[in-house]
Structure formats: structure tokens, C-alpha cells
Amino acid sequence: MFRSSSLLPVLTVVAGCGLLVACAVPNQVPGAGSASAAAPAAQMGQEYVIGSGDMLSIFVYHAPELSEPEVPVRPDGRISVPLIQDIQASGKTASELSKEIEAQLKQYVRDPNVTVIVRSFVGPLNRQIKVIGEATEPEALPYRDHMTLLDVMIATKGLTKFAAGNRAIVVRRTASGTDKIIHVRLDDLINNGEISQNIPMQPGDTLIIPQSYF
């Protein structure tokens, strides 16, 4: 069980920044080696990818009997809607899923017009940011565009009093399939406002926060 700690250090950083979006993100991060601080351009502005655990709303224009306000994405990544018992949703964007539902409904409805809205989201596993170790509330977070390390720490309520924040690492899977280790100094970021440590996160990153030796 992880221990709780005060949110005052995190709130101090936020107050110092004014707004998160106003905090500068550096081009290079000390201790990050050759890892780029900027997320690849291909990942910027991407449409959200549906994952297991998401809740969808599906509307079929002029066919309310085929519409569903709450459709959960099952653990196997599939959903069921009227006239379509099984369709893969995980790994697709809302627009892609809309087009696939329209294609399957054409055998029952003339020129179907389908809209898919993601109501609550978790995201596919390979796009989640996982936080383990001495965070106050370690969890898996859905990746959002322009998400930074500070965003992750605020979402997980900061560090516990037992955390060795300056020995934390981000494990990032590269395109070649190998893991890259990026050293981050969370104590400096959260307690001292060292925004140079506020690196951009990437889908699939894992933040590991070790326990102090004492």
C-alpha cells in the first residue's frame, strides 16, 4: 500500500508557473542522455485512440432505435450495438469506428450516418502513462497531447514522504523495440520548481519512483 503525502509542494510549483500551459519545456533535459525532450511530430495532434474500459455514445442519425448513449468497450476491445453484435473498437479513432459501423449498418439502413463520441476514456495500453512506486496515487493515465512530467505528478497527487524523487526514471520504448532510460529529478521539479526537469511524456512511458534508503 502506498503512503499519502501533502500536495503543498505540487501546488507550490503550479502557483509558481501561473498556468501549466505557460510553463516552458526545455529542448534538453539534464540526465536524459540523447533522448529528445520534444515528442515526435507524428504524435502531436493525433486523434484519440479508443481503448478497453472507455465509454462511448453512438448516435445513428434518424434512427434513435439504433442509437446507444452508453456503450462500454469490453476488456477484449469490442462493443455490441443494435444489429451489430460484435465489432472491434479498441485501437480505432472515433471517426474510424463511425465509418465501420456505417458500413455494417448499410445492409439494414439506407445511407446510415453514425457519430461516435468518447464519453470517458482510458485509452489502449500502449498509449497509457504508467506511474509506479512512491507516487501518492500510482496509476495508469491516458496519454494526452502535450502531456508533461508535471502533469503526470499532479494527476498522481505528487510524491510520498518516502520517495527518492531525484532518483526517478522514465522508461521509454523506442521504435527499435528497446527501452531507453531517462533520469528525472522529481524533487527538484516539485519542491524547487526546476522546470528544466519538466520533460514531455510520450505514449507508453513508465515513470518509476523508487523509495529512499532511509
N, C-alpha and C positions, 0 to 999 in steps of 0.2 A: 504494500500500500504506500502511495507517495504522500509526502508530508505537505501541509499547506504553508504558505508564507504571505507576507504583506504585499499588496500591489503598489505600495508607495513608490518603490524605485521605478517601476514601469510608468506610472502616472507622471513622475518627475521628468522622464525622458520625453513623454508626449507633450507635456507643458513646454519643455524647452524647445521642442520642434515647432510648436504652434499647431500645425496640422501635419499628419503623416505624409500627405502628398507633397508638402513643402520641404520635407527632409531631403537633403541632397544624397544621392547614391554615387559613390566614387567609381572611377574606372578600374582601380585596382585595390585589392584588399590585402593588408599585411598578413602574411601567413597562408595566403590562399594559393601559393605556388603559381602555376601557369594557368589556373582557372580564370576564365573571363568573368568579370562582375556583371556583364550585361547578358541578359537572356538572349538566345538566338532570335534573329528577326522572324524566323518561321514560327516561333511560339508566341509572338506578340499579336494581339488582336484576334486570336483564334476563337471560333465559336465553341461554346461549351459542349463537352462530350458527355453524354448520359452514362451513368454507372448504376450498378446494383444498389438498391436502397433509395434511389431517387423517387420522388413522387411527381407524376405527370398529370396534366389535364389535356384531354383530347377532345377537340370540337370538330364535328363534321357539319359544314355549312348546309342549312336547310334540311338537316336530318338529326334533330335532337335525340331521337331514339337510339342513334348510334354514337352519341357523344358520351363521354365519361369524365366527370370533374376530378376524380381522384383514381389514378391508376398506378399502383406501386410496381417498381421494377424488381422482379424477384431475384433471389440470390444467383439464379442461373443466367441472369441478364435478360430475361424475356418478359413480355407482358401479354395479357389477354384482353381483347376488346370485343364488343359485339360483332359477330360474323367472322371474326378472326381470333381463333383460339390460341394461337401461339405465334409470336413474332419477336425477333431479336431487337432489343432496344439498346442494350449496353454497347458502348463503343461507337455509337452514332450521334450525330448532332440532331437537334430538334427538327431542323428542316429536312435532313436526310430521312428521319423516321416518318415525317409527314408524307413525303413522296412515296415511301414504301407502303404505308397504309393506304394511300390513294390508289396505288397500283393494284393492291389486293382487293380493294372495295369495288373496283370497276366491274367485276363480274356480278355485283349486286346492285350498284348505284350508278346512275348515269353522271359522268363528269364530277366525281366527288372532289370536294375541296376541304382538305384537312389541315387543322392547325394544332401543333403540339407545343404546350407550354410546360416548362420545368418549374414546378411549384416549390419543391425543396430538393436540395442536391447534396450528394456525397461525392459523386464522380467515380470514374473507374480507378482501380487500384494503382495502375501505373501512372496516374496523374495526381495522386494524393501526396501531401506532405506529411510524413510520419515523424512524430516527436516522441522520443523515448528517454527514460532516465529521470533526472531530477528537475523536471518541469512541474509546476503546481498541478496542472491538469494535462498530463501527456495524452495525446490522441492523434488520430489521423485527420488531417484537414483537407478539404477540397482545394485544389490549386486555383488561384485567381490570377488574371493578368496583372503583371507588375507587383506581385506579392514579394515582400522583403522579409528578411530575418526578423526585423522588429514587429512586423505584422504577425508573424508566427508566435513570437513571445507574448504579445498582447492577447492573442487568441487562447493561448495555453496558460494565461494568468501569471506569467513570469517564472522565476526560479524559486525552488525551495531553499530553506536556510542551510541545507546540507549540500547544495550544488557547488561543483567546481566549474563555474561558468566559463572561466578563461581557458579551460581545457576541453571545451565542447568542440565537436567536429560535425561537419555536414558531409554525408556520404552521397555522392552523385554518380549515377550510372552514365557512362559515356556512350557515344554512338558505336564504339567498337565492342561494347559489352563489358568493359572493365569498370571497376569502381575507382573514382577519384576522391581523395580525402582533402577536404578544405577545413583548415583550422580557423575557428572563430572565437573571439574573446567576448563572451556574453556579459561578464561582469563589467567590462569596460563600456560596452554598449548600453547596458541598462542602468548601471549605477553612476557612470561618469559621463554619459552622453556622447560616447565616442562613435559618431555617426559613420566614421570610416569603416566600422565593422558591420554596418547595415547592408549586407550583400543581397542582391536579388536572388530569390529562390527559383528553382526550376521544377517542373512536374516530376514526381517520383523521388525527390530529395528525402533523405532521412537525417534528422537532427538528433544527435546523441549527446546527452548532457550527463557527464559522469558525476559520481559522488566524491566529495572531498575526502582526504585521507584521515581527517580527524572528526 
